[in-house]
Amino acid sequence: MKIAITGKGGVGKTTLSAILSHLFSETGKRVIAVDADPDANLGAALGIGMEDSEKIRPIAEMTDLIAERTGARPGSSGGVFRLNPRVDDIPEDFGYKLGNIIMLIMGRSKEAASGCYCPENVFLRRLLGHLIIESNDVVIVDMEAGIEHLTRGTSSAVDVFIIVVEPGQRSIQTAHTVRKMAEGLGIKKLFIVANKVRGMEDTEFIKNMLKGMSFLGAISFSDCIMEADIRGDSPFQRCPDTVKEVKEMKKIMERELVK
């Protein structure tokens, strides 16, 4: 299964990404958890200690590797470089291993963020494309509010696209924007997950504001999640009620894929 998770900053997409990674890992599957958000903190949510998290180097900052594979130094633009660099060994050789989970931090250079056709941008897109299209692993991508990392080619291979939303107008507005971008890329399986809900009133508010979008489930507001964040612990280990809610969503996703 290939899952892309996005939403406004702070809505809880990283928490959802981490819990889903552990749930799939529990079934014996190898999971590649990709942190594609420039504000990378998926490692902490997975339960990787701060000292180890700081040692994980974003792929975009591996200048020697990118130069070797593309034939051009990061930061350069124009010129000639390989548009189809080898990336199949990246997860195993450069990812952080946590049981059955391999975590990758994509990172993003200033040049790549500006949309230029530069070596690091090509390398990151090729890597994500390989993971989503060619690998046989469960791939969970924790994205930023936009979906710039995806192209029409990679998006067509995403099985489930999830927009995480919290009760609030700004979060709703981001969801509408991302929906338009996703539709433009031809993404078909698009779901809404309501997070930080305090009751049915919050859930119904989100459903009414996002009519026409498939609702996958709701995650209750939880002090436990906040405490886990403060302690630097994994919510998967500390917050069984939240894990139970996400497990139900996982079942629904798997049912949807066999329809």
C-alpha positions in Angstrom: 0.0 0.0 0.0 1.2 3.5 -0.9 -0.2 6.2 1.3 0.4 10.0 1.1 -0.7 12.1 4.1 -1.0 15.9 4.0 -2.7 18.8 5.8 -2.1 22.2 7.3 0.9 22.4 9.6 0.1 21.2 13.1 -3.0 19.2 12.3 -1.5 15.8 13.3 -0.4 14.3 10.0 2.9 13.2 11.4 1.2 11.5 14.3 -1.1 9.6 11.9 1.9 8.7 9.7 3.8 7.3 12.6 1.0 5.2 14.0 0.1 3.8 10.6 3.8 2.9 10.0 3.9 0.9 13.3 0.5 -0.8 12.5 1.7 -2.0 9.1 5.1 -3.0 10.6 3.3 -5.1 13.2 1.9 -7.3 10.4 5.4 -8.2 9.3 5.5 -5.9 6.3 8.6 -3.7 5.6 7.5 -0.1 5.9 9.3 2.9 4.3 8.2 6.0 6.2 9.2 9.1 4.3 9.4 12.5 5.9 8.8 14.9 3.0 7.9 17.9 5.2 10.7 20.5 5.5 9.8 20.7 9.2 10.9 17.1 9.7 9.8 15.5 12.9 8.5 12.1 11.9 11.5 10.4 13.6 10.4 11.6 17.1 6.8 10.5 16.4 8.1 7.0 15.4 9.9 6.8 18.7 13.5 7.5 17.5 15.4 9.3 20.2 16.4 12.9 19.8 20.1 12.1 19.7 19.6 9.5 16.9 17.1 11.7 15.1 19.7 14.5 14.8 22.1 12.1 13.1 19.7 11.3 10.3 20.8 13.3 7.3 18.2 14.5 4.8 18.7 13.0 1.4 18.7 16.5 -0.2 21.8 17.4 1.8 23.9 14.4 0.6 25.6 16.5 -2.0 28.3 13.9 -2.9 25.7 11.2 -3.4 23.6 13.4 -5.6 26.5 14.5 -7.6 27.7 10.9 -8.1 24.2 9.7 -9.2 23.1 12.7 -11.4 26.5 13.8 -12.7 26.0 17.4 -11.4 26.6 19.2 -8.1 23.6 20.2 -6.1 22.9 24.0 -6.4 23.7 24.0 -10.1 21.0 24.6 -12.7 21.0 24.1 -16.4 23.7 22.1 -18.0 23.5 18.3 -18.6 22.8 15.8 -15.8 21.1 12.4 -15.6 17.4 12.6 -15.3 17.0 9.0 -14.2 19.6 8.4 -11.5 19.8 5.1 -9.6 17.9 5.3 -6.3 16.9 1.7 -5.5 19.6 1.2 -2.8 18.8 4.5 -0.9 16.3 3.1 1.7 18.5 0.2 2.7 21.8 2.0 2.6 20.8 5.5 3.9 17.6 5.0 5.8 17.2 4.8 9.6 16.0 1.3 10.6 13.5 0.8 13.5 12.4 -2.8 13.4 10.5 -3.4 10.1 10.4 0.4 9.6 12.9 2.3 7.5 12.7 6.1 7.8 13.9 8.5 5.2 14.1 12.3 5.5 13.8 13.9 2.0 14.8 17.4 2.9 14.5 20.1 0.3 17.1 22.6 -0.9 16.2 26.2 -1.7 16.7 25.5 -5.4 14.4 22.5 -5.3 11.7 24.5 -3.4 11.7 27.1 -6.1 10.7 24.5 -8.6 13.9 24.7 -10.7 15.0 21.7 -12.7 18.2 21.1 -10.7 20.0 17.9 -9.7 18.7 17.6 -6.1 15.1 18.2 -7.3 15.5 15.5 -9.9 17.0 13.1 -7.4 14.3 13.6 -4.8 11.5 13.2 -7.3 13.2 10.1 -8.8 13.5 8.6 -5.3 9.9 9.2 -4.4 8.8 7.9 -7.7 10.8 4.7 -7.2 9.3 4.2 -3.7 5.7 4.7 -4.8 5.8 3.1 -8.3 8.5 0.4 -8.2 9.0 -0.8 -4.6 7.1 -3.7 -3.1 7.0 -2.1 0.4 4.3 -0.3 2.3 5.2 3.4 1.7 3.9 6.1 3.9 4.7 9.7 3.0 4.3 12.4 5.6 4.0 15.5 3.3 3.7 19.2 3.8 0.5 21.2 3.1 1.2 21.2 -0.6 1.9 18.1 -2.7 4.8 19.5 -4.8 6.8 16.3 -4.3 4.2 14.4 -6.3 4.1 14.4 -10.1 1.3 13.0 -12.3 3.3 9.8 -12.7 3.9 9.2 -9.0 0.4 10.3 -7.9 -1.3 7.8 -10.2 0.4 5.0 -8.2 -0.6 6.3 -4.7 -3.3 4.0 -3.3 -4.6 6.3 -0.6 -4.3 10.1 -0.3 -5.3 11.4 3.2 -5.9 15.0 4.1 -5.8 15.5 7.9 -8.1 18.2 9.2 -8.8 19.7 12.6 -11.9 21.7 13.6 -11.1 25.2 12.2 -11.5 27.4 9.1 -7.8 27.5 8.2 -7.5 23.8 8.3 -10.6 23.4 6.1 -9.3 26.0 3.6 -6.1 24.0 3.3 -8.0 20.8 2.7 -10.0 22.4 -0.2 -6.7 23.7 -1.7 -5.0 20.3 -1.5 -8.1 18.6 -2.9 -7.9 20.8 -6.0 -4.2 20.0 -6.4 -4.9 16.3 -6.0 -7.7 16.3 -8.5 -5.4 18.1 -11.0 -2.9 15.2 -10.6 -5.7 12.6 -11.1 -5.6 11.2 -7.6 -8.8 9.1 -7.1 -8.7 7.6 -3.6 -8.8 10.7 -1.4 -9.9 10.7 2.2 -10.5 13.1 5.1 -9.3 12.3 8.6 -10.7 14.5 11.3 -8.2 15.0 14.1 -8.3 16.6 17.6 -12.1 16.3 17.7 -13.8 16.9 21.0 -17.1 15.2 20.2 -19.6 14.6 17.4 -20.2 18.3 17.0 -16.6 18.8 15.8 -16.8 15.7 13.5 -20.1 16.9 11.9 -18.6 20.4 11.4 -15.7 19.0 9.4 -18.0 16.7 7.4 -20.4 19.5 6.5 -17.5 21.8 5.5 -16.0 19.2 3.3 -19.1 17.7 1.7 -18.4 15.4 -1.2 -15.1 14.2 0.2 -14.8 10.7 1.6 -14.6 10.6 5.4 -12.2 7.9 6.7 -12.6 8.5 10.5 -11.9 10.7 13.4 -9.2 10.9 16.0 -10.2 12.2 19.4 -8.4 15.1 21.1 -5.9 13.5 23.4 -3.8 14.8 26.2 -1.8 11.6 25.8 -0.6 12.7 22.4 0.6 16.0 23.8 2.4 14.3 26.7 4.1 11.9 24.3 5.3 14.9 22.2 6.6 16.7 25.3 8.5 13.5 26.4 9.7 12.7 22.9 7.9 9.3 23.0 6.1 7.5 20.3 2.3 7.9 20.5 2.0 4.4 19.2 3.6 3.2 22.5 1.9 5.6 24.9 -1.6 6.2 23.5 -3.6 3.0 23.0 -7.0 4.8 22.5 -5.6 6.8 19.6 -3.9 3.7 18.2 -7.3 1.9 18.3 -9.0 4.7 16.3 -6.2 4.7 13.7 -6.4 0.8 13.5 -10.1 1.1 12.5 -9.1 3.6 9.7 -6.5 1.1 8.5 -9.2 -1.6 8.1 -11.4 0.8 6.1 -8.5 1.7 3.8 -7.7 -1.9 3.1 -11.4 -2.7 2.4 -11.6 0.3 0.0 -8.6 -1.0 -2.0 -10.3 -4.4 -2.7 -13.5 -2.8 -4.1 
